[in-house]
Amino acid sequence: MLGKTADQVIQEEVECVRARRIILDQLEGGPKSGSELRESIRKDMTAKLIDKKGKEQVKVEKVVVSDPKLYHNTKHLEDEGIIRSRRESKERIYELCPRAIHPVRRALGIKRPLAYIASLEQPDDQRPFILWLSKSKEFRPRNLLLFVEARTWQRQVLRSVDRFIPNGTGRKWDTDWYDIPPEITSKQEGADHGNLPAAYDFIRDIVIDYLPSHDIVVDLSMGTPLVQAALTRVTEEYALRGIYVEKYDVDGTVVTQLHPREFENGIW
């Protein structure tokens, strides 16, 4: 039997239990205390009662969220690996697990600024890629993250992707280059094609900072096999949107959408 995707699991939680939808909606905006979650659920319950009975018939002070109700729903979401909590002083603080951030956002229809992630194998790859991205109707990034192998992209290589943006497109984004060091990408004992776990860790540690604030698209079309594999693993691990572009041609390209990883038996 095929497992469900993270998106399917979280969509079911959002649709089936109103309190869980409120909890996830609140946590998408950042960590919240138990008291804050309780108040958000109470306000939602109050609004629903007013819609049903009328304002005059609802005593707001009588609407309460019991400890068992809050505990039951937060505990369920924690058991599913969707949220996590920690104790700070006298309060319990809840937050989304990093792997759940993007599925929750998609389930709730929340949009954030786009961060577009890609890898370039050779300096000559810059021009066709940027020409395509700057004219793409589907992708309008605020941030562009480019992962390259440091041994290929020496300091004398010109890294000025803005020069390839055609005049009149109105496109502008912040570009950040990340050089994967030679000790990760070079041939090593027992690793003829580079160190995949180390490459994954390098990329993950950068991408994870963008999860709460950005929607993320990972372009898996270019880069060396090592970098492509590491990017694919990050895409699957955090249920990001992955794409494959057959050709960087505005007029005749095919963009294939890749699916998030499977979620099975309550385990990520």
C-alpha positions as CSV (number, residue, x, y, z in Angstrom):
1,M,0.0,0.0,0.0
2,L,1.4,3.4,-1.0
3,G,2.1,5.8,1.8
4,K,0.5,9.3,1.9
5,T,2.5,12.4,1.1
6,A,3.1,15.0,3.8
7,D,0.7,17.2,2.0
8,Q,-2.1,14.6,2.1
9,V,-1.6,13.9,5.8
10,I,-1.6,17.6,6.8
11,Q,-4.5,18.4,4.4
12,E,-6.6,15.8,6.3
13,E,-5.7,17.3,9.6
14,V,-6.7,20.8,8.4
15,E,-10.0,19.6,7.0
16,C,-11.1,17.2,9.8
17,V,-10.5,19.1,13.0
18,R,-11.0,22.9,13.3
19,A,-8.8,23.3,16.3
20,R,-5.9,21.7,14.5
21,R,-6.3,24.0,11.6
22,I,-6.2,27.0,13.9
23,I,-3.1,25.6,15.7
24,L,-1.2,25.0,12.4
25,D,-2.3,28.4,11.0
26,Q,-0.9,30.2,14.1
27,L,2.4,28.2,14.1
28,E,3.0,28.9,10.4
29,G,3.6,32.5,11.5
30,G,6.2,31.4,14.1
31,P,6.5,29.8,17.5
32,K,3.5,30.3,19.9
33,S,2.9,29.5,23.6
34,G,0.2,27.2,24.8
35,S,-1.7,30.3,26.1
36,E,-1.5,32.0,22.7
37,L,-2.8,28.9,20.9
38,R,-5.6,28.5,23.5
39,E,-6.7,32.1,22.9
40,S,-6.7,31.7,19.1
41,I,-8.9,28.6,19.4
42,R,-11.2,30.4,21.8
43,K,-11.6,33.4,19.5
44,D,-12.4,31.1,16.6
45,M,-15.0,29.2,18.7
46,T,-16.5,32.5,19.8
47,A,-16.8,33.8,16.2
48,K,-18.4,30.5,15.1
49,L,-21.0,30.7,17.9
50,I,-21.8,34.3,17.1
51,D,-22.3,33.4,13.4
52,K,-24.6,30.6,14.4
53,K,-26.6,32.2,17.3
54,G,-26.1,35.9,17.0
55,K,-24.0,38.2,19.1
56,E,-26.8,38.8,21.7
57,Q,-27.0,35.1,22.4
58,V,-23.4,34.4,23.1
59,K,-21.7,35.2,26.4
60,V,-18.1,35.6,25.3
61,E,-16.7,35.1,28.8
62,K,-18.3,31.6,28.9
63,V,-16.4,30.4,25.9
64,V,-13.4,28.5,27.1
65,V,-10.9,26.0,25.7
66,S,-10.2,23.3,28.2
67,D,-6.8,21.9,29.1
68,P,-7.7,18.5,27.7
69,K,-8.8,19.9,24.4
70,L,-5.6,21.9,23.9
71,Y,-3.5,19.0,25.1
72,H,-5.3,16.4,22.9
73,N,-4.8,18.4,19.7
74,T,-1.2,19.5,20.3
75,K,-0.2,16.0,21.4
76,H,-1.8,14.5,18.3
77,L,0.1,16.9,16.0
78,E,3.3,16.2,17.9
79,D,2.8,12.4,17.6
80,E,2.3,12.9,13.8
81,G,5.6,14.7,13.6
82,I,4.0,17.9,12.4
83,I,4.8,20.2,15.4
84,R,7.2,20.1,18.3
85,S,7.3,21.7,21.7
86,R,9.8,22.8,24.4
87,R,9.5,24.2,27.9
88,E,10.5,27.8,28.4
89,S,10.2,29.0,32.0
90,K,6.6,28.2,32.9
91,E,5.3,28.1,29.4
92,R,5.3,25.4,26.7
93,I,6.3,26.8,23.3
94,Y,5.1,25.1,20.1
95,E,6.4,25.4,16.6
96,L,6.1,23.6,13.3
97,C,8.7,20.9,12.6
98,P,10.9,22.1,9.7
99,R,9.8,19.2,7.5
100,A,6.1,20.3,7.9
101,I,6.4,24.0,7.2
102,H,5.8,23.8,3.5
103,P,3.1,21.2,3.5
104,V,1.2,23.2,6.2
105,R,1.6,26.4,4.1
106,R,0.3,24.6,1.0
107,A,-2.7,23.1,2.9
108,L,-3.7,26.5,4.3
109,G,-3.1,28.4,1.0
110,I,-0.5,30.7,2.5
111,K,2.0,32.4,0.2
112,R,5.5,33.7,1.1
113,P,8.2,35.4,-1.0
114,L,9.8,32.9,-3.4
115,A,13.4,31.6,-3.0
116,Y,14.6,29.9,-6.1
117,I,17.4,27.3,-5.5
118,A,19.6,26.0,-8.3
119,S,23.1,24.8,-9.1
120,L,25.3,25.7,-12.0
121,E,28.0,23.3,-13.2
122,Q,29.9,25.7,-15.5
123,P,30.2,29.5,-15.7
124,D,28.7,29.4,-19.2
125,D,25.5,28.0,-17.7
126,Q,24.7,31.4,-16.2
127,R,23.4,33.1,-19.3
128,P,20.7,30.7,-20.6
129,F,19.5,30.0,-17.1
130,I,19.1,33.7,-16.1
131,L,17.5,34.6,-19.5
132,W,14.9,31.9,-18.9
133,L,14.3,32.7,-15.3
134,S,14.0,36.5,-15.9
135,K,11.2,35.9,-18.5
136,S,9.4,33.0,-16.6
137,K,5.8,33.8,-16.0
138,E,5.5,31.1,-13.2
139,F,8.6,31.9,-11.1
140,R,9.3,35.4,-9.8
141,P,11.9,35.0,-7.1
142,R,12.8,37.5,-4.5
143,N,16.0,35.4,-3.6
144,L,18.2,33.3,-5.9
145,L,20.4,30.8,-4.2
146,L,23.1,29.2,-6.3
147,F,25.2,26.2,-5.2
148,V,28.4,25.6,-7.1
149,E,31.5,23.5,-6.6
150,A,34.3,25.8,-5.5
151,R,37.0,23.9,-7.4
152,T,35.3,24.8,-10.7
153,W,34.2,28.3,-9.9
154,Q,37.5,30.0,-9.1
155,R,37.7,33.6,-7.8
156,Q,38.5,34.9,-11.3
157,V,35.2,33.6,-12.7
158,L,32.7,36.5,-13.2
159,R,29.6,35.9,-11.1
160,S,27.3,38.7,-12.1
161,V,24.0,37.1,-13.1
162,D,22.2,40.5,-13.2
163,R,24.0,41.4,-16.4
164,F,22.0,38.7,-18.2
165,I,18.6,40.0,-17.1
166,P,17.1,41.6,-20.2
167,N,16.1,45.3,-20.1
168,G,12.4,45.9,-19.6
169,T,11.6,42.7,-17.7
170,G,11.4,44.5,-14.4
171,R,13.0,41.5,-12.7
172,K,15.2,42.0,-9.7
173,W,16.3,39.6,-6.9
174,D,19.0,39.1,-4.3
175,T,21.5,36.5,-5.5
176,D,23.6,34.5,-3.0
177,W,26.4,32.2,-4.1
178,Y,27.4,29.2,-2.0
179,D,30.7,27.5,-2.8
180,I,30.8,23.8,-1.8
181,P,34.4,23.3,-0.7
182,P,36.8,20.9,-2.5
183,E,37.1,18.6,0.6
184,I,33.4,17.7,0.0
185,T,33.3,17.5,-3.8
186,S,36.8,16.0,-4.5
187,K,37.6,12.3,-4.9
188,Q,38.3,10.8,-1.5
189,E,39.1,7.4,-0.1
190,G,35.9,5.4,-0.4
191,A,34.1,8.2,-2.2
192,D,35.2,8.5,-5.9
193,H,32.4,11.1,-6.7
194,G,32.5,13.2,-3.6
195,N,30.9,13.1,-0.1
196,L,27.1,13.1,-0.5
197,P,26.3,13.3,3.2
198,A,28.6,16.2,3.6
199,A,27.2,18.0,0.5
200,Y,23.7,17.4,1.9
201,D,24.6,18.8,5.3
202,F,26.2,21.9,3.6
203,I,23.1,22.7,1.5
204,R,20.6,21.8,4.2
205,D,22.1,24.1,6.8
206,I,21.6,27.0,4.4
207,V,18.2,26.1,3.0
208,I,16.7,25.5,6.5
209,D,17.1,29.2,7.3
210,Y,14.7,30.1,4.4
211,L,12.0,27.6,5.3
212,P,10.0,29.8,7.7
213,S,10.1,33.0,5.6
214,H,10.0,31.8,2.0
215,D,8.3,29.5,-0.4
216,I,11.0,27.5,-2.0
217,V,11.4,26.0,-5.5
218,V,14.4,23.7,-6.1
219,D,15.6,23.5,-9.7
220,L,17.1,20.0,-10.2
221,S,18.0,20.5,-13.8
222,M,21.7,21.4,-13.6
223,G,24.8,21.0,-11.4
224,T,27.2,18.1,-11.0
225,P,25.7,14.7,-10.1
226,L,26.9,15.2,-6.5
227,V,25.1,18.5,-6.1
228,Q,22.0,17.3,-7.9
229,A,21.8,14.4,-5.5
230,A,22.2,16.5,-2.4
231,L,19.6,19.0,-3.7
232,T,17.2,16.2,-4.4
233,R,17.6,14.8,-0.9
234,V,17.0,18.3,0.7
235,T,13.9,18.7,-1.6
236,E,12.5,15.4,-0.5
237,E,13.4,15.7,3.2
238,Y,11.6,19.0,3.6
239,A,8.7,18.4,1.2
240,L,9.8,21.3,-1.1
241,R,8.7,21.9,-4.6
242,G,11.2,20.4,-7.0
243,I,11.2,21.0,-10.7
244,Y,13.1,19.8,-13.8
245,V,13.5,22.1,-16.8
246,E,14.2,20.3,-20.0
247,K,15.7,23.3,-21.7
248,Y,16.1,26.9,-20.6
249,D,14.0,28.3,-23.5
250,V,11.2,30.7,-22.8
251,D,9.2,29.7,-25.9
252,G,9.6,26.0,-25.9
253,T,10.6,24.5,-22.6
254,V,8.9,21.8,-20.6
255,V,8.9,22.1,-16.8
256,T,8.2,18.9,-14.9
257,Q,6.8,19.1,-11.4
258,L,8.3,16.7,-8.9
259,H,6.3,15.4,-5.9
260,P,7.2,15.7,-2.2
261,R,8.5,12.6,-0.4
262,E,6.1,10.0,1.0
263,F,4.9,10.0,4.5
264,E,4.1,6.5,5.9
265,N,3.0,5.1,9.2
266,G,3.3,8.4,11.0
267,I,7.1,8.6,10.4
268,W,9.0,11.1,8.4
